[in-house]
């Protein structure tokens, strides 16, 4: 992970506004999760079998069902947008929001608020659509912002490859080690790609959506910023640290 606050000060000193879209997306996802039947905090959904039935109906209503989306059912065409704001549990939500908070802010500062919002929603839609097309017969519901956040990671890789990343490795007794962002994100993408090759369409992590989102995000940044608009991170700005 990376400390965008320290790095952004060195890279984007002229920017006066904060990452309003990133904060807004995080707030929206958290608020919608809290009031949903999935959080377990809303007494309106009851307990036991009642809340389980409510959760199932909630995912079915707002999540992506690949078979329905590929068929072009009218009600299903908007679900890739709504699914970006639905999460399957507390760990799912907090993990996604951590990555969005860390990487989204700098990407938004570089793109601008409106472009970043459109980028997030558009790439998120494409990531979920790509997964649906690869599993066109699946009736399993797909939810979460992972596809869009993966696109943010892909764009970040192109825009800020030299930024320093501090990671904690459990198998090394959580020893913090520093690497360039390009090394960490390429490693992360490789893991997602390998997992996607063996993953099915059943319950679990939609690794293919991560792969599609990351690829589309990187391609967008390459096309959009390759002609001289790309930010070259100064050496003094590559020393920011963060922990996942």
Backbone as CSV, one residue per row, in Angstrom:
resi,resn,N_x,N_y,N_z,CA_x,CA_y,CA_z,C_x,C_y,C_z
1,UNK,0.846,-1.183,0.000,0.000,0.000,0.000,0.888,1.242,0.000
2,UNK,0.285,2.380,-0.275,1.101,3.582,-0.417,0.466,4.754,0.312
3,UNK,1.299,5.608,0.848,0.807,6.796,1.535,0.594,7.891,0.503
4,UNK,-0.601,7.978,-0.053,-0.869,8.959,-1.104,-0.765,10.372,-0.574
5,UNK,-1.028,10.561,0.733,-1.025,11.918,1.280,0.366,12.540,1.197
6,UNK,1.413,11.758,1.573,2.758,12.296,1.495,3.231,12.441,0.062
7,UNK,2.958,11.436,-0.759,3.410,11.469,-2.145,2.686,12.538,-2.935
8,UNK,1.391,12.672,-2.694,0.627,13.654,-3.460,1.114,15.073,-3.197
9,UNK,1.595,15.332,-1.988,2.111,16.668,-1.694,3.314,16.995,-2.568
10,UNK,4.123,15.980,-2.852,5.283,16.209,-3.683,4.963,16.230,-5.156
11,UNK,3.957,15.451,-5.567,3.649,15.305,-6.989,2.646,16.337,-7.468
12,UNK,1.698,16.681,-6.621,0.563,17.491,-7.046,0.375,18.691,-6.127
13,UNK,1.420,19.460,-5.939,1.371,20.569,-4.995,0.373,21.635,-5.403
14,UNK,0.094,21.739,-6.692,-0.811,22.793,-7.151,-2.273,22.458,-6.977
15,UNK,-2.601,21.246,-6.572,-3.994,20.848,-6.439,-4.538,21.323,-5.096
16,UNK,-5.613,22.066,-5.114,-6.172,22.635,-3.880,-7.303,21.790,-3.312
17,UNK,-8.014,21.091,-4.163,-9.159,20.314,-3.698,-8.730,18.907,-3.348
18,UNK,-9.432,18.308,-2.411,-9.141,16.943,-2.014,-9.863,15.948,-2.894
19,UNK,-9.648,14.656,-2.627,-10.272,13.596,-3.426,-11.740,13.403,-3.046
20,UNK,-12.575,14.356,-3.424,-13.978,14.344,-2.997,-14.737,13.127,-3.513
21,UNK,-14.447,12.715,-4.744,-15.152,11.562,-5.319,-14.766,10.288,-4.580
22,UNK,-13.477,10.124,-4.311,-13.021,8.947,-3.573,-13.699,8.870,-2.211
23,UNK,-13.701,9.984,-1.484,-14.357,9.995,-0.175,-15.866,9.756,-0.310
24,UNK,-16.463,10.321,-1.347,-17.893,10.131,-1.554,-18.244,8.680,-1.846
25,UNK,-17.426,8.021,-2.664,-17.661,6.610,-2.969,-17.531,5.753,-1.716
26,UNK,-16.524,6.038,-0.914,-16.338,5.281,0.326,-17.526,5.496,1.266
27,UNK,-17.955,6.741,1.397,-19.087,7.042,2.275,-20.361,6.358,1.788
28,UNK,-20.589,6.379,0.477,-21.794,5.765,-0.080,-21.795,4.258,0.152
29,UNK,-20.657,3.611,-0.110,-20.577,2.163,0.081,-20.789,1.787,1.547
30,UNK,-20.178,2.541,2.444,-20.308,2.236,3.875,-21.740,2.462,4.368
31,UNK,-22.333,3.582,3.959,-23.691,3.879,4.398,-24.685,2.850,3.880
32,UNK,-24.584,2.519,2.600,-25.499,1.539,2.027,-25.322,0.166,2.663
33,UNK,-24.093,-0.174,3.015,-23.855,-1.457,3.671,-24.483,-1.483,5.061
34,UNK,-24.318,-0.403,5.807,-24.833,-0.361,7.172,-26.354,-0.511,7.214
35,UNK,-27.051,0.126,6.280,-28.513,0.057,6.289,-29.041,-1.199,5.598
36,UNK,-28.163,-1.963,4.957,-28.585,-3.173,4.245,-28.771,-4.329,5.219
37,UNK,-29.401,-5.407,4.774,-29.545,-6.575,5.652,-28.241,-7.325,5.876
38,UNK,-27.205,-7.023,5.109,-25.949,-7.761,5.201,-25.157,-7.366,6.447
39,UNK,-25.250,-6.120,6.876,-24.447,-5.645,8.004,-24.880,-6.249,9.327
40,UNK,-26.150,-6.626,9.435,-26.666,-7.135,10.694,-26.986,-6.049,11.698
41,UNK,-26.930,-4.784,11.263,-27.160,-3.662,12.165,-28.549,-3.051,12.034
42,UNK,-29.268,-3.456,11.020,-30.593,-2.880,10.779,-31.669,-3.821,11.312
43,UNK,-32.319,-3.476,12.422,-33.317,-4.384,13.022,-34.560,-4.574,12.169
44,UNK,-34.747,-3.736,11.159,-35.932,-3.857,10.310,-35.983,-5.183,9.557
45,UNK,-34.827,-5.832,9.396,-34.791,-7.082,8.636,-34.951,-8.311,9.510
46,UNK,-35.127,-8.106,10.786,-35.365,-9.228,11.672,-34.099,-10.008,11.981
47,UNK,-34.280,-11.265,12.361,-33.150,-12.125,12.718,-33.353,-13.509,12.119
48,UNK,-32.331,-14.340,12.231,-32.441,-15.727,11.799,-32.755,-15.869,10.326
49,UNK,-33.777,-16.699,10.046,-34.141,-16.976,8.664,-34.654,-15.731,7.950
50,UNK,-35.248,-14.816,8.688,-35.760,-13.591,8.070,-34.632,-12.763,7.464
51,UNK,-33.578,-12.573,8.220,-32.485,-11.754,7.714,-31.739,-12.472,6.593
52,UNK,-31.638,-13.792,6.652,-30.992,-14.548,5.578,-31.779,-14.423,4.273
53,UNK,-33.108,-14.495,4.386,-33.949,-14.329,3.203,-33.826,-12.920,2.650
54,UNK,-33.739,-11.935,3.542,-33.593,-10.543,3.113,-32.256,-10.333,2.412
55,UNK,-31.208,-10.961,2.924,-29.893,-10.841,2.292,-29.896,-11.437,0.893
56,UNK,-30.495,-12.608,0.763,-30.563,-13.259,-0.540,-31.318,-12.399,-1.550
57,UNK,-32.448,-11.851,-1.124,-33.233,-10.992,-2.009,-32.480,-9.712,-2.348
58,UNK,-31.728,-9.185,-1.394,-30.947,-7.962,-1.594,-29.875,-8.169,-2.655
59,UNK,-29.133,-9.269,-2.535,-28.098,-9.560,-3.523,-28.706,-9.789,-4.907
60,UNK,-29.828,-10.485,-4.935,-30.466,-10.788,-6.219,-30.990,-9.521,-6.883
61,UNK,-31.462,-8.586,-6.088,-32.058,-7.368,-6.646,-30.990,-6.408,-7.158
62,UNK,-29.897,-6.240,-6.423,-28.921,-5.201,-6.752,-27.614,-5.738,-7.321
63,UNK,-27.395,-7.047,-7.229,-26.170,-7.633,-7.751,-26.313,-8.069,-9.208
64,UNK,-25.196,-8.482,-9.785,-25.168,-8.951,-11.170,-25.401,-10.458,-11.196
65,UNK,-26.390,-10.878,-11.970,-26.591,-12.292,-12.259,-26.133,-12.493,-13.706
66,UNK,-24.973,-13.115,-13.932,-24.404,-13.180,-15.273,-25.367,-13.659,-16.354
67,UNK,-26.136,-14.705,-16.084,-27.039,-15.237,-17.097,-28.069,-14.196,-17.524
68,UNK,-28.587,-13.431,-16.573,-29.581,-12.415,-16.890,-28.958,-11.240,-17.637
69,UNK,-27.750,-10.848,-17.247,-27.090,-9.731,-17.909,-26.735,-10.071,-19.348
70,UNK,-26.217,-11.266,-19.583,-25.833,-11.672,-20.936,-27.056,-11.802,-21.834
71,UNK,-28.176,-12.235,-21.260,-29.411,-12.314,-22.055,-29.945,-10.939,-22.427
72,UNK,-29.494,-9.924,-21.744,-29.952,-8.566,-22.022,-31.268,-8.223,-21.362
73,UNK,-31.580,-8.892,-20.251,-32.799,-8.560,-19.528,-32.752,-7.084,-19.118
74,UNK,-33.803,-6.329,-19.400,-33.773,-4.877,-19.113,-33.414,-4.537,-17.680
75,UNK,-33.978,-5.276,-16.726,-33.698,-4.982,-15.317,-32.254,-5.292,-14.945
76,UNK,-31.599,-6.150,-15.732,-30.235,-6.561,-15.397,-29.182,-5.621,-15.959
77,UNK,-29.539,-4.775,-16.911,-28.536,-3.957,-17.593,-27.906,-2.905,-16.687
78,UNK,-28.617,-2.486,-15.658,-28.073,-1.490,-14.734,-27.389,-2.102,-13.520
79,UNK,-27.502,-3.419,-13.356,-26.966,-4.039,-12.142,-25.446,-3.943,-12.013
80,UNK,-24.663,-3.871,-13.113,-23.217,-3.665,-12.897,-22.893,-2.348,-12.208
81,UNK,-23.774,-1.353,-12.350,-23.578,-0.098,-11.621,-23.961,-0.257,-10.151
82,UNK,-25.132,-0.838,-9.901,-25.599,-0.964,-8.519,-24.738,-1.940,-7.724
83,UNK,-24.223,-2.992,-8.399,-23.410,-3.992,-7.702,-22.121,-3.402,-7.151
84,UNK,-21.658,-2.288,-7.728,-20.433,-1.649,-7.252,-20.587,-1.094,-5.838
85,UNK,-21.829,-0.919,-5.386,-22.078,-0.342,-4.070,-22.630,-1.380,-3.086
86,UNK,-22.580,-2.652,-3.473,-23.081,-3.739,-2.628,-21.915,-4.643,-2.252
87,UNK,-21.830,-5.012,-0.972,-20.747,-5.874,-0.514,-21.301,-7.037,0.301
88,UNK,-20.545,-8.139,0.259,-21.048,-9.373,0.837,-20.766,-9.568,2.310
89,UNK,-20.045,-8.666,2.931,-19.731,-8.797,4.346,-18.786,-7.693,4.780
90,UNK,-18.515,-7.661,6.089,-17.675,-6.594,6.632,-16.256,-6.647,6.068
91,UNK,-15.655,-7.822,5.967,-14.291,-7.927,5.451,-14.239,-7.517,3.982
92,UNK,-15.248,-7.921,3.235,-15.331,-7.544,1.820,-15.375,-6.023,1.684
93,UNK,-16.218,-5.388,2.469,-16.356,-3.935,2.426,-15.065,-3.238,2.853
94,UNK,-14.532,-3.599,4.012,-13.375,-2.892,4.552,-12.133,-3.086,3.686
95,UNK,-11.957,-4.279,3.131,-10.824,-4.503,2.241,-10.898,-3.642,1.000
96,UNK,-12.064,-3.595,0.373,-12.230,-2.772,-0.827,-12.059,-1.285,-0.527
97,UNK,-12.635,-0.829,0.579,-12.553,0.590,0.892,-11.133,1.015,1.259
98,UNK,-10.368,0.112,1.860,-8.971,0.423,2.162,-8.189,0.663,0.870
99,UNK,-8.344,-0.226,-0.099,-7.643,-0.060,-1.370,-8.110,1.191,-2.101
100,UNK,-9.401,1.470,-2.055,-9.908,2.663,-2.724,-9.378,3.925,-2.058
101,UNK,-9.341,3.949,-0.744,-8.841,5.123,-0.018,-7.363,5.372,-0.320
102,UNK,-6.570,4.305,-0.347,-5.133,4.446,-0.531,-4.776,4.833,-1.962
103,UNK,-5.341,4.121,-2.952,-4.943,4.329,-4.330,-5.853,5.292,-5.092
104,UNK,-7.095,5.419,-4.662,-8.036,6.236,-5.422,-7.752,7.720,-5.351
105,UNK,-7.243,8.176,-4.222,-7.051,9.613,-4.029,-6.076,10.206,-5.039
106,UNK,-4.927,9.573,-5.207,-3.942,10.093,-6.151,-4.426,9.989,-7.585
107,UNK,-5.107,8.896,-7.908,-5.645,8.758,-9.270,-6.675,9.847,-9.547
108,UNK,-7.503,10.136,-8.548,-8.500,11.192,-8.730,-7.843,12.559,-8.881
109,UNK,-6.821,12.831,-8.083,-6.130,14.103,-8.196,-5.533,14.270,-9.591
110,UNK,-5.070,13.181,-10.162,-4.462,13.259,-11.494,-5.519,13.432,-12.588
111,UNK,-6.618,12.687,-12.484,-7.639,12.710,-13.530,-8.595,13.885,-13.403
112,UNK,-8.831,14.327,-12.180,-9.888,15.295,-11.937,-11.141,14.583,-11.463
113,UNK,-11.996,15.306,-10.776,-13.152,14.688,-10.119,-14.117,14.024,-11.101
114,UNK,-14.527,14.744,-12.122,-15.532,14.217,-13.043,-14.982,13.034,-13.822
115,UNK,-13.784,13.184,-14.352,-13.199,12.092,-15.131,-13.001,10.851,-14.278
116,UNK,-12.547,11.044,-13.035,-12.333,9.891,-12.166,-13.644,9.186,-11.855
117,UNK,-14.710,9.953,-11.608,-16.012,9.342,-11.332,-16.493,8.517,-12.519
118,UNK,-16.367,9.072,-13.724,-16.773,8.339,-14.925,-15.877,7.127,-15.155
119,UNK,-14.587,7.307,-14.906,-13.636,6.201,-15.040,-13.999,5.060,-14.091
120,UNK,-14.280,5.386,-12.851,-14.605,4.383,-11.843,-15.857,3.598,-12.228
121,UNK,-16.908,4.312,-12.574,-18.164,3.644,-12.909,-18.044,2.860,-14.217
122,UNK,-17.389,3.451,-15.206,-17.272,2.797,-16.507,-16.427,1.538,-16.460
123,UNK,-15.265,1.613,-15.827,-14.409,0.441,-15.749,-15.009,-0.621,-14.837
124,UNK,-15.718,-0.189,-13.792,-16.397,-1.147,-12.935,-17.455,-1.924,-13.697
125,UNK,-18.187,-1.221,-14.550,-19.212,-1.878,-15.379,-18.557,-2.887,-16.313
126,UNK,-17.482,-2.481,-16.973,-16.805,-3.362,-17.928,-16.239,-4.595,-17.225
127,UNK,-15.683,-4.418,-16.034,-15.118,-5.542,-15.302,-16.188,-6.581,-14.968
128,UNK,-17.331,-6.132,-14.497,-18.406,-7.062,-14.161,-19.028,-7.677,-15.413
129,UNK,-19.123,-6.885,-16.474,-19.633,-7.420,-17.740,-18.693,-8.481,-18.290
130,UNK,-17.383,-8.230,-18.199,-16.424,-9.217,-18.677,-16.545,-10.538,-17.943
131,UNK,-16.728,-10.463,-16.620,-16.919,-11.691,-15.849,-18.206,-12.389,-16.279
132,UNK,-19.273,-11.625,-16.456,-20.565,-12.207,-16.839,-20.475,-12.907,-18.186
133,UNK,-19.776,-12.308,-19.129,-19.658,-12.907,-20.460,-18.856,-14.202,-20.416
134,UNK,-17.896,-14.282,-19.513,-17.093,-15.502,-19.380,-17.853,-16.605,-18.652
135,UNK,-18.890,-16.236,-17.898,-19.703,-17.208,-17.154,-21.175,-16.962,-17.475
136,UNK,-21.476,-17.036,-18.748,-22.793,-16.625,-19.236,-23.937,-17.474,-18.703
137,UNK,-23.665,-18.672,-18.217,-24.725,-19.543,-17.710,-24.881,-19.477,-16.194
138,UNK,-24.057,-18.681,-15.549,-24.055,-18.657,-14.087,-25.251,-17.894,-13.527
139,UNK,-25.847,-18.457,-12.492,-26.928,-17.804,-11.759,-26.447,-17.261,-10.423
140,UNK,-25.134,-17.369,-10.154,-24.563,-16.852,-8.920,-24.498,-15.328,-8.969
141,UNK,-24.898,-14.700,-7.885,-24.908,-13.242,-7.830,-23.496,-12.699,-7.593
142,UNK,-23.165,-11.633,-8.305,-21.853,-11.006,-8.218,-22.020,-9.596,-7.667
143,UNK,-21.330,-9.274,-6.576,-21.417,-7.943,-5.974,-20.029,-7.470,-5.574
144,UNK,-19.898,-6.158,-5.379,-18.658,-5.593,-4.875,-18.005,-4.621,-5.829
145,UNK,-17.164,-3.768,-5.262,-16.482,-2.727,-6.026,-15.108,-3.168,-6.512
146,UNK,-14.768,-4.433,-6.362,-13.416,-4.892,-6.662,-13.000,-4.636,-8.102
147,UNK,-13.920,-4.807,-9.044,-13.572,-4.591,-10.441,-13.169,-3.158,-10.710
148,UNK,-13.936,-2.210,-10.166,-13.611,-0.796,-10.344,-12.329,-0.423,-9.615
149,UNK,-12.143,-0.949,-8.422,-10.936,-0.639,-7.663,-9.713,-1.254,-8.330
150,UNK,-9.866,-2.423,-8.935,-8.766,-3.009,-9.702,-8.382,-2.109,-10.865
151,UNK,-9.365,-1.475,-11.481,-9.079,-0.528,-12.561,-8.286,0.664,-12.030
152,UNK,-8.616,1.115,-10.828,-7.854,2.204,-10.205,-6.403,1.777,-9.993
153,UNK,-6.201,0.531,-9.575,-4.838,0.029,-9.398,-4.088,0.003,-10.723
154,UNK,-4.773,-0.418,-11.791,-4.135,-0.440,-13.094,-3.729,0.944,-13.558
155,UNK,-4.620,1.918,-13.378,-4.288,3.299,-13.744,-3.153,3.830,-12.880
156,UNK,-3.170,3.492,-11.598,-2.124,3.933,-10.686,-0.765,3.391,-11.134
157,UNK,-0.742,2.144,-11.586,0.513,1.546,-12.036,1.141,2.357,-13.159
158,UNK,0.320,2.821,-14.097,0.860,3.613,-15.198,1.246,5.016,-14.749
159,UNK,0.425,5.626,-13.914,0.637,7.027,-13.545,1.740,7.222,-12.515
160,UNK,1.862,6.307,-11.570,2.818,6.486,-10.469,3.654,5.223,-10.235
161,UNK,4.337,4.727,-11.237,5.052,3.447,-11.084,6.219,3.498,-10.106
162,UNK,6.789,4.670,-9.882,7.975,4.779,-9.033,7.644,5.050,-7.571
163,UNK,6.410,5.253,-7.245,6.036,5.463,-5.849,6.415,4.241,-5.028
164,UNK,6.834,4.478,-3.803,7.297,3.387,-2.947,6.143,2.780,-2.172
165,UNK,6.164,1.479,-2.050,5.107,0.733,-1.373,5.717,-0.061,-0.232
166,UNK,5.145,0.058,0.942,5.574,-0.744,2.087,4.543,-1.832,2.334
167,UNK,4.979,-3.076,2.298,4.074,-4.210,2.478,4.508,-5.045,3.674
168,UNK,3.536,-5.691,4.292,3.804,-6.580,5.420,3.581,-8.016,4.973
169,UNK,4.551,-8.887,5.191,4.476,-10.272,4.752,4.339,-11.190,5.963
170,UNK,3.191,-11.885,6.094,2.993,-12.765,7.256,4.065,-13.841,7.379
171,UNK,4.518,-14.399,6.226,5.490,-15.478,6.288,6.887,-14.971,6.664
172,UNK,7.068,-13.653,6.744,8.316,-13.051,7.226,8.074,-12.315,8.549
173,UNK,7.131,-12.843,9.334,6.808,-12.284,10.643,6.383,-10.814,10.537
174,UNK,5.639,-10.509,9.479,5.095,-9.169,9.248,6.210,-8.115,9.175
175,UNK,7.332,-8.517,8.631,8.433,-7.578,8.439,8.083,-6.611,7.312
176,UNK,8.094,-5.284,7.560,7.758,-4.330,6.501,8.904,-4.202,5.498
177,UNK,8.592,-4.387,4.230,9.572,-4.274,3.158,9.076,-3.269,2.132
178,UNK,10.018,-2.511,1.552,9.667,-1.444,0.623,9.999,-1.856,-0.805
179,UNK,9.018,-1.615,-1.711,9.200,-1.941,-3.112,8.608,-0.818,-3.957
180,UNK,9.032,-0.698,-5.206,8.362,0.236,-6.121,6.923,-0.222,-6.370
181,UNK,6.050,0.719,-6.622,4.645,0.382,-6.860,4.489,-0.574,-8.027
182,UNK,5.313,-0.388,-9.067,5.164,-1.261,-10.232,5.406,-2.724,-9.867
183,UNK,6.361,-3.000,-8.970,6.659,-4.382,-8.598,5.504,-4.994,-7.811
184,UNK,4.950,-4.234,-6.866,3.865,-4.747,-6.032,2.596,-4.969,-6.845
185,UNK,2.267,-4.005,-7.707,1.024,-4.115,-8.464,1.109,-5.173,-9.558
186,UNK,2.265,-5.316,-10.177,2.434,-6.393,-11.162,2.336,-7.750,-10.473
187,UNK,2.937,-7.863,-9.290,2.839,-9.108,-8.524,1.382,-9.401,-8.162
188,UNK,0.662,-8.371,-7.696,-0.753,-8.536,-7.357,-1.556,-8.970,-8.574
189,UNK,-1.325,-8.350,-9.715,-2.048,-8.710,-10.928,-1.748,-10.148,-11.338
190,UNK,-0.500,-10.572,-11.211,-0.137,-11.943,-11.566,-0.878,-12.951,-10.702
191,UNK,-0.989,-12.662,-9.407,-1.736,-13.546,-8.521,-3.199,-13.637,-8.922
192,UNK,-3.808,-12.499,-9.283,-5.208,-12.498,-9.694,-5.397,-13.297,-10.987
193,UNK,-4.463,-13.136,-11.918,-4.550,-13.837,-13.197,-4.424,-15.341,-13.003
194,UNK,-3.484,-15.767,-12.155,-3.313,-17.193,-11.892,-4.545,-17.769,-11.202
195,UNK,-5.102,-17.013,-10.257,-6.303,-17.476,-9.558,-7.498,-17.542,-10.505
196,UNK,-7.595,-16.582,-11.425,-8.718,-16.554,-12.368,-8.707,-17.754,-13.297
197,UNK,-7.526,-18.299,-13.581,-7.420,-19.441,-14.491,-8.020,-20.699,-13.893
198,UNK,-8.059,-20.790,-12.573,-8.567,-22.002,-11.928,-9.909,-21.796,-11.248
199,UNK,-10.341,-20.535,-11.116,-11.600,-20.259,-10.421,-12.786,-20.597,-11.320
200,UNK,-13.866,-21.047,-10.717,-15.094,-21.327,-11.450,-16.066,-20.173,-11.324
201,UNK,-17.323,-20.470,-11.602,-18.360,-19.444,-11.544,-19.179,-19.524,-10.265
202,UNK,-18.778,-20.405,-9.340,-19.520,-20.556,-8.103,-19.182,-19.482,-7.091
203,UNK,-19.670,-19.653,-5.845,-19.400,-18.660,-4.800,-17.902,-18.509,-4.562
204,UNK,-17.497,-17.293,-4.242,-16.088,-17.033,-4.011,-15.680,-15.700,-4.602
205,UNK,-14.381,-15.504,-4.739,-13.842,-14.255,-5.269,-13.874,-14.283,-6.789
206,UNK,-14.367,-13.206,-7.384,-14.441,-13.103,-8.848,-13.112,-12.560,-9.381
207,UNK,-12.106,-13.414,-9.404,-10.772,-12.974,-9.815,-10.755,-12.435,-11.239
208,UNK,-11.570,-13.011,-12.100,-11.584,-12.552,-13.486,-12.011,-11.092,-13.583
209,UNK,-12.943,-10.666,-12.744,-13.354,-9.261,-12.727,-12.185,-8.366,-12.328
210,UNK,-11.327,-8.846,-11.421,-10.139,-8.092,-11.045,-9.188,-7.948,-12.228
211,UNK,-8.990,-9.044,-12.945,-8.074,-9.037,-14.089,-8.580,-8.093,-15.174
212,UNK,-9.878,-8.186,-15.478,-10.458,-7.318,-16.508,-10.374,-5.863,-16.084
213,UNK,-10.752,-5.571,-14.835,-10.729,-4.199,-14.355,-9.324,-3.610,-14.377
214,UNK,-8.343,-4.347,-13.882,-6.962,-3.872,-13.856,-6.463,-3.587,-15.277
215,UNK,-6.748,-4.497,-16.194,-6.286,-4.344,-17.570,-6.916,-3.126,-18.234
216,UNK,-8.213,-2.960,-18.038,-8.903,-1.817,-18.640,-8.413,-0.512,-18.033
217,UNK,-8.195,-0.496,-16.717,-7.706,0.710,-16.061,-6.326,1.109,-16.545
218,UNK,-5.434,0.141,-16.674,-4.094,0.438,-17.172,-4.148,0.927,-18.615
219,UNK,-4.955,0.270,-19.446,-5.074,0.667,-20.847,-5.627,2.076,-20.974
220,UNK,-6.618,2.407,-20.165,-7.185,3.753,-20.203,-6.123,4.795,-19.862
221,UNK,-5.378,4.551,-18.794,-4.351,5.508,-18.389,-3.266,5.631,-19.453
222,UNK,-2.914,4.513,-20.073,-1.893,4.537,-21.122,-2.347,5.365,-22.318
223,UNK,-3.598,5.190,-22.733,-4.117,5.959,-23.863,-4.305,7.424,-23.492
224,UNK,-4.790,7.669,-22.302,-5.159,9.023,-21.889,-3.946,9.888,-21.537
225,UNK,-2.920,9.310,-20.915,-1.838,10.117,-20.363,-0.464,9.836,-20.962
226,UNK,-0.383,9.018,-21.972,0.936,8.632,-22.477,1.631,9.757,-23.233
227,UNK,0.912,10.756,-23.731,1.517,11.759,-24.592,2.098,12.953,-23.878
228,UNK,2.676,12.776,-22.716,3.295,13.905,-22.030,2.542,14.366,-20.811
229,UNK,1.289,13.871,-20.627,0.527,14.227,-19.437,0.824,13.302,-18.265
230,UNK,1.588,12.252,-18.528,1.884,11.299,-17.465,2.739,11.960,-16.391
231,UNK,2.418,11.691,-15.140,3.165,12.256,-14.022,4.410,11.428,-13.782
232,UNK,5.543,12.083,-13.732,6.789,11.422,-13.380,7.101,11.786,-11.937
233,UNK,6.982,10.819,-11.050,7.134,11.078,-9.624,8.560,11.471,-9.306
234,UNK,8.806,12.645,-8.705,10.151,13.046,-8.333,10.732,12.103,-7.294
235,UNK,12.059,12.044,-7.241,12.710,11.131,-6.292,12.296,11.436,-4.866
236,UNK,12.167,12.736,-4.547,11.792,13.112,-3.167,10.387,12.699,-2.815
237,UNK,9.590,12.424,-3.813,8.189,12.071,-3.550,7.971,10.570,-3.561
238,UNK,9.019,9.790,-3.704,8.861,8.347,-3.780,9.117,7.661,-2.444
239,UNK,9.221,8.455,-1.386,9.572,7.871,-0.099,8.369,7.687,0.817
240,UNK,7.160,7.898,0.300,5.977,7.731,1.137,5.774,6.280,1.529
241,UNK,5.333,6.046,2.747,5.115,4.699,3.243,3.662,4.511,3.664
242,UNK,3.270,3.255,3.650,1.971,2.890,4.185,1.981,1.405,4.458
243,UNK,1.012,0.946,5.212,0.906,-0.481,5.506,-0.479,-0.953,5.131
244,UNK,-0.573,-2.153,4.534,-1.878,-2.684,4.170,-2.694,-3.066,5.387
